[in-house]
Amino acid sequence: MTNAVYTMIVRALSGVVSDRAAETMLRSVLREQGLAAETVTAQDMQKVLSGPLLARLSTVLPPARARKELLNLSGQLEAQYPKAPTLFTQNVPLATWDEPQTDTTFDDLGLSADDFEFDDPEYGALPTTRTYDLARAEDQDALIQTLGRFSGVQGIMVCRASGEVLRVKAVRDPAGLGGVVAASAMLFQKRALRLLSADLGGQTVCVCPLGGYCVAVVATSQANVGRLIVELQQLRVAA
């Protein structure tokens, strides 16, 4: 049974999005953070509101409005639970390659069809689409910059569907990432897929076909993979 903190937030969130979307969104974010609707505390919920849920809601609403709505919810929660103050800040996450480097490697990932899972369909049509002309170097760089803003992203590769690498940005030499794209391309040819996500323990690899192109992203286990998948779902190539 859900507790009072969860019930309070999901009811308030239902005034911003639909009842079903509020329930699905909040439960998904809690699950990503290792929390449960039955035991989440006010302190935990403040962290969720100012971080993961803000990122998720910003795919549904304009970011400024999403922040305003959740800041209001955070204030209500603080009023009822004074020992759990709001944690909203103005900090914007940087790409992982702008942070101190770690010992991460993409070699020998050993992917097969069984390693992949489908993305969550609940958020497929909600955010605004982003269109890029991937034949242009400027748009390739713009796509990498957009995806690189997500906390925990360690590598991004833009390729042709044939596997030819066009642009790459990563913490370390992403030699193994080319193998991910090659393995994924074979799966895309056999199945009508829009996106592949592989959980490799400490890393998650997401691969998205875009017409005659493909973008691959490697993220750490700390990344909000659900939010990243939602963003990848909205990518389009210019006609």
N, C-alpha and C positions, 0 to 999 in steps of 0.2 A: 504493500500500500504506500502511495506517495506521501511525503511529509508536508508540513505546512509551508516550508520555504519553497519547495518545488511548486506546490499548488498556487501559491501567491504569484509567482513569476509566470507560470504558464497561463494563468487567467489574464494577467495584465498583458502578456505578449499576444494573446488572442484578440486584443483590441487593436493590434497593429497589423497582424496577418490573420489568416483563417485559423479556426480552432485546430484543424488537422495539421496545418503547417507549423503552428506554434508547438504542438505536442511533438511532432516528428523532429523539428529543428532542435528543440531543447534537449530531447532525449539523445539525439545523435551527438550533440556537442558534449553532453555529460559523459556519454560512453567513450568518446575520444579522449577525455580527460581522466578516465578511470573512476568516474563518479557514478552514483546511482540516484534515481529519483526518490528512493525510499530513505536514503541516509545523507543526502547532500546538506551541508551546513550553510548558514548565511555567509560565512567567510568564503567558503568554496564558491558560492553563487556569485559573490562580488567579483571574484577572479574570472569566472565564466562570462559575466556580463561585459566586463571591460576588455576582454580578450577574444576568446573563440567565438562567442555569440555575436559580438560586434562585427567580426570578420564575416560570419555567415549571413547576418541580417543585411550587411552592406552589399550582398549580391542580389538582394531582393528589393531593397529601397536605395534611394540616393544616399551615399555615405554620410552626408551631413544630417539627414533626417534619421538614419539608423542610429547614429551617435546620440542625437537628441532624445529619441525614444528610449534607448537603453540607459541614458544618463538619468532620465526621469524614473525608470524602474529601479535603478540603483539607489536613487534618493529615497524612494518609497521603502526599499529594503532596509536602508540605513535608519530610517525613522522608526521602523518596527524592531530592528535589531541594532541598537546603538554601538555594540561592540564589533560590528561588521561594517566599517565605513566604506564609502565608495572608493574605488581604485582607479577611476578614469584618469588618464594622463594624455598629454599631447604627443607622446613618443611615437615615432613611425619606425617599423622594423626595417632593417637594412638587409640586403642580400647576404647570404652566408659568406660569399667570397670577399665581403668587406669586413668580416670578422676574423679573429685569429684563426689560422689554418689548423686543421686537425688531421690525424692520420687516417684519412678515408681513401679507399680505393674502389674502383668499379670493375676490377678484373675478375674473370672466372665466376660470373654470376650464375651460369648454368641454368638458363631459363628454359621452360617448356610450356606447352599449352596449359598444363595443370597448375602452373604457378599463378595464372592470371584470374582475376575476378572482375565482374562487371561493376560499373559505377552505380551509385545510388540514384535511382530514377526520380526521386522526390524533388530534386532541385534542377532537373535538366532544362526546364523551360522558363525558369524564373528570372535570372539576371539578364542584363542587356548584353547583346552579342558584341564581339570585337572583331573587326575585319582587317586583315593584313594582306598586302600584295607581296607574297614571299619570293617573288622574282626580283624584288628590289632589296638591296643590302640594308637600306634605311629601315624598312619594315621588319626585316629579320632582327636587326638590333633592337627595334622598339618592342618586339615580342619578347625577346630575351630580357629586356629591362623590366617589362611588366611582370613577368613570371618570377624574376629575380628578387622582387620586393617581398615575396612571401618568406616569412621566417622559416628557416630550416632547409630551404632549397640549396642544394650543393652543386648541381650541374644541370645545364640545359643545352640541348643539341637540336639544331634545325637542319633537316636533311631533305633530299629529294626522296620520293617513294622508292627509288632504286637503291637507296642507302648512301648516296653521295652526300658527304657532309658539306654544308654551306656555312654554318656559323656554330660556334660552340663557346660556352663560358662555364668554367668549373673551378672548384677549389684545387683539384689536382688533375693530372693528365687523365682524361676520361676514356682511355682506350677501350675499356670494357663496355662503355656506353654504346659504342658502335655495334657491338654484338647484340645488345638489347634491341636496338632498332632493327637489325637484320632479322632476329628471331620474331619480332613483332610483325614485320612486313609479311612474313610467311603466313602468320595467323590471319592478318587482314585479308590476304588473298583468298583464304579458305572460308572465312566467315564474314558476315555483314556486321562488323563491329565499329563502334564510334570511338571507343576508348578502352585501353587496357591498363590495369593497375596490378602490380605484383608486389606483395609484401615479402621482403627478404630478411625479416628479423629487424636488424638495426637500420635498414633502409627501405624506402618504398620507391619503386620505379613506375612512372606513369608515361604511357605512350599514346599519342593522339594523331590519327591520320588527318591530313588537311588537303584534300584534292590530290595533286601530284607531289605533295610535300608531307612531312611528318615532323612532329616535335616531341622530344623525349625529355623528361624531367626526373632527376634523382633528388629525393628529399630524405632528411633524417627522421627518426622515429618521433622526434619532438615536433615535427611540422604538423600543421592542421591539414591533413591529407584530404579530408572532405571538402574543405574550402578550395584547395588546389584543383581537385577534380571538377568542382563546379565551374571554376574559371576556364579550365581546359575544354569543358563541354560547350562553352560559348564562343570558342574561336572559329573563325570563318576565313576563307581565302577570297580575295577580290576576284570577281569574274573577269 
